[in-house]
Amino acid sequence: MNVIVEHFGFLSGAGGPEKGDPDDPRNRDKWKKDIARHIREAQKYIDRLKGDRNKDGPQRALDEVTRRLGETP
C-alpha cells in the first residue's frame, strides 16, 4: 500500500523534479499502470488471507484505492 500511496503522490506532483513532470501524459500513464499492478499484487495477498475478519479491512482499503484510481484523470 505504501508504494500505491507514493505513486498517487507522483500523480499530484509530490515526487519532485527527479520523478518527472506530473502533467506529462507518458508519466501519468506509467504511474497509473504501476498503481494498477500493485493493486493486483495486493489483491493476491488479500485472497490468501484466512477468514473474513482478516480480509475485511485490507479489502476495503484496496477497494477505496481502486475507486480513486478510476477517478484520476
PAFI-960492 format. One record per atom (N, C-alpha, C): atom name; y negated, x negated, z. Coordinates in Angstrom, 3 decimals, padded with zeros to 6 digits. Example, Ala and Ser with C-alpha at 12.3 -4.5 7.8 and 13.67 -1.06 7.14 Angstrom:
2
   atome      north       east         up
       N    005.690   -013.190    007.800
      CA    004.500   -012.300    007.800
       C    003.300   -013.200    007.800
       N    002.250   -012.850    007.080
      CA    001.060   -013.670    007.140
       C   -000.030   -012.900    007.870
! end
This chain:
73
   atome      north       east         up
       N    001.190   -000.820    000.000
      CA    000.000    000.000    000.000
       C   -001.255   -000.865    000.000
       N   -001.182   -002.043    000.598
      CA   -002.356   -002.914    000.631
       C   -002.787   -003.340   -000.766
       N   -001.824   -003.609   -001.626
      CA   -002.135   -004.015   -002.995
       C   -002.778   -002.851   -003.750
       N   -002.308   -001.640   -003.497
      CA   -002.882   -000.464   -004.148
       C   -004.340   -000.298   -003.737
       N   -004.607   -000.428   -002.456
      CA   -005.981   -000.313   -001.954
       C   -006.852   -001.418   -002.543
       N   -006.302   -002.611   -002.648
      CA   -007.048   -003.735   -003.223
       C   -007.426   -003.449   -004.683
       N   -006.497   -002.893   -005.451
      CA   -006.777   -002.598   -006.854
       C   -007.782   -001.446   -007.007
       N   -007.743   -000.474   -006.102
      CA   -008.785    000.553   -006.127
       C   -010.144   -000.077   -005.842
       N   -010.167   -001.099   -004.997
      CA   -011.403   -001.834   -004.745
       C   -011.903   -002.523   -006.002
       N   -010.997   -003.098   -006.778
      CA   -011.391   -003.734   -008.038
       C   -012.032   -002.701   -008.968
       N   -011.447   -001.490   -009.006
      CA   -011.990   -000.435   -009.864
       C   -013.399   -000.038   -009.441
       N   -013.690   -000.150   -008.149
      CA   -015.021    000.234   -007.666
       C   -016.000   -000.933   -007.682
       N   -015.539   -002.122   -008.085
      CA   -016.424   -003.273   -008.194
       C   -016.408   -004.195   -006.998
       N   -015.471   -004.010   -006.084
      CA   -015.423   -004.822   -004.875
       C   -014.669   -006.136   -005.063
       N   -014.193   -006.420   -006.261
      CA   -013.405   -007.619   -006.496
       C   -014.221   -008.869   -006.717
       N   -015.508   -008.711   -006.933
      CA   -016.344   -009.857   -007.199
       C   -016.253   -010.284   -008.651
       N   -017.105   -011.209   -009.048
      CA   -017.136   -011.622   -010.456
       C   -015.861   -012.327   -010.917
       N   -015.124   -012.941   -009.998
      CA   -013.914   -013.654   -010.409
       C   -012.786   -012.697   -010.806
       N   -012.874   -011.432   -010.430
      CA   -011.845   -010.456   -010.786
       C   -012.162   -009.708   -012.072
       N   -013.322   -009.915   -012.630
      CA   -013.671   -009.274   -013.892
       C   -014.636   -008.120   -013.698
       N   -015.140   -007.667   -014.813
      CA   -016.114   -006.577   -014.835
       C   -015.403   -005.239   -014.675
       N   -015.769   -004.457   -013.644
      CA   -015.104   -003.158   -013.464
       C   -015.472   -002.135   -014.540
       N   -016.505   -002.407   -015.332
      CA   -016.883   -001.491   -016.403
       C   -016.156   -001.787   -017.715
       N   -015.467   -002.922   -017.790
      CA   -014.706   -003.287   -018.986
       C   -013.437   -002.432   -019.038
       N   -013.249   -001.661   -020.113
      CA   -012.078   -000.776   -020.189
       C   -010.743   -001.520   -020.096
       N   -010.688   -002.752   -020.592
      CA   -009.433   -003.511   -020.507
       C   -009.077   -003.808   -019.063
       N   -010.076   -004.206   -018.265
      CA   -009.819   -004.472   -016.850
       C   -009.401   -003.191   -016.132
       N   -010.115   -002.101   -016.391
      CA   -009.809   -000.833   -015.728
       C   -008.389   -000.381   -016.063
       N   -007.995   -000.489   -017.339
      CA   -006.651   -000.089   -017.743
       C   -005.595   -000.954   -017.062
       N   -005.845   -002.256   -016.990
      CA   -004.899   -003.156   -016.342
       C   -004.741   -002.818   -014.868
       N   -005.861   -002.599   -014.185
      CA   -005.795   -002.292   -012.751
       C   -005.111   -000.955   -012.504
       N   -005.341    000.028   -013.369
      CA   -004.676    001.322   -013.233
       C   -003.170    001.177   -013.444
       N   -002.776    000.364   -014.427
      CA   -001.352    000.121   -014.659
       C   -000.729   -000.586   -013.464
       N   -001.453   -001.536   -012.881
      CA   -000.959   -002.224   -011.691
       C   -000.765   -001.250   -010.531
       N   -001.727   -000.336   -010.351
      CA   -001.612    000.661   -009.285
       C   -000.393    001.539   -009.537
       N   -000.210    001.997   -010.770
      CA    000.932    002.858   -011.104
       C    002.249    002.124   -010.844
       N    002.306    000.850   -011.179
      CA    003.531    000.073   -010.937
       C    003.827   -000.024   -009.448
       N    002.811   -000.267   -008.648
      CA    003.004   -000.380   -007.200
       C    003.357    000.971   -006.584
       N    002.860    002.062   -007.155
      CA    003.251    003.394   -006.691
       C    004.740    003.606   -006.941
       N    005.208    003.219   -008.124
      CA    006.645    003.352   -008.426
       C    007.488    002.525   -007.465
       N    007.050    001.309   -007.180
      CA    007.793    000.450   -006.254
       C    007.808    001.040   -004.848
       N    006.679    001.580   -004.409
      CA    006.610    002.194   -003.080
       C    007.506    003.424   -003.015
       N    007.570    004.190   -004.105
      CA    008.428    005.371   -004.131
       C    009.889    004.979   -003.990
       N    010.301    003.889   -004.611
      CA    011.679    003.407   -004.462
       C    011.974    003.081   -003.008
       N    011.012    002.471   -002.325
      CA    011.184    002.130   -000.924
       C    011.308    003.401   -000.080
       N    010.438    004.368   -000.334
      CA    010.463    005.618    000.431
       C    011.776    006.358    000.201
       N    012.275    006.346   -001.024
      CA    013.536    007.021   -001.331
       C    014.707    006.415   -000.569
       N    014.634    005.159   -000.212
      CA    015.717    004.512    000.532
       C    015.671    004.811    002.027
       N    014.547    005.329    002.521
      CA    014.442    005.643    003.941
       C    015.379    006.786    004.303
       N    015.861    006.774    005.521
      CA    016.760    007.824    006.006
       C    015.969    008.810    006.852
       N    016.179    010.071    006.623
      CA    015.586    011.120    007.440
       C    014.214    011.549    006.971
       N    013.988    012.852    006.995
      CA    012.709    013.400    006.552
       C    011.560    012.950    007.436
       N    011.823    012.785    008.731
      CA    010.775    012.358    009.656
       C    010.235    010.985    009.279
       N    011.083    010.111    008.816
      CA    010.661    008.764    008.428
       C    009.962    008.747    007.074
       N    010.315    009.685    006.211
      CA    009.747    009.725    004.868
       C    008.414    010.461    004.800
       N    008.167    011.360    005.731
      CA    007.040    012.278    005.636
       C    005.685    011.572    005.537
       N    005.367    010.684    006.444
      CA    004.069    010.004    006.444
       C    003.837    009.143    005.216
       N    004.759    008.237    004.915
      CA    004.574    007.416    003.713
       C    004.511    008.235    002.422
       N    005.284    009.307    002.348
      CA    005.275    010.121    001.138
       C    003.934    010.823    000.976
       N    003.364    011.325    002.072
      CA    002.049    011.967    001.981
       C    000.989    010.971    001.537
       N    001.042    009.753    002.082
      CA    000.076    008.714    001.698
       C    000.232    008.367    000.221
       N    001.458    008.264   -000.244
      CA    001.705    007.936   -001.647
       C    001.265    009.077   -002.569
       N    001.471    010.312   -002.152
      CA    001.008    011.457   -002.940
       C   -000.517    011.453   -003.051
       N   -001.201    011.089   -001.978
      CA   -002.665    011.023   -001.991
       C   -003.147    009.932   -002.948
       N   -002.497    008.793   -002.933
      CA   -002.851    007.695   -003.837
       C   -002.605    008.097   -005.286
       N   -001.510    008.776   -005.537
      CA   -001.186    009.238   -006.886
       C   -002.247    010.225   -007.375
       N   -002.662    011.140   -006.512
      CA   -003.710    012.090   -006.867
       C   -005.018    011.361   -007.167
       N   -005.343    010.386   -006.327
      CA   -006.575    009.617   -006.510
       C   -006.552    008.844   -007.828
       N   -005.403    008.284   -008.185
      CA   -005.289    007.560   -009.447
       C   -005.507    008.511   -010.623
       N   -004.968    009.716   -010.526
      CA   -005.139    010.692   -011.592
       C   -006.586    011.120   -011.786
       N   -007.382    011.060   -010.728
      CA   -008.789    011.459   -010.805
       C   -009.724    010.313   -011.180
       N   -009.202    009.094   -011.230
      CA   -010.025    007.924   -011.510
       C   -010.290    007.821   -013.010
       N   -011.568    007.730   -013.385
      CA   -011.895    007.614   -014.829
       C   -011.504    006.267   -015.402
! end
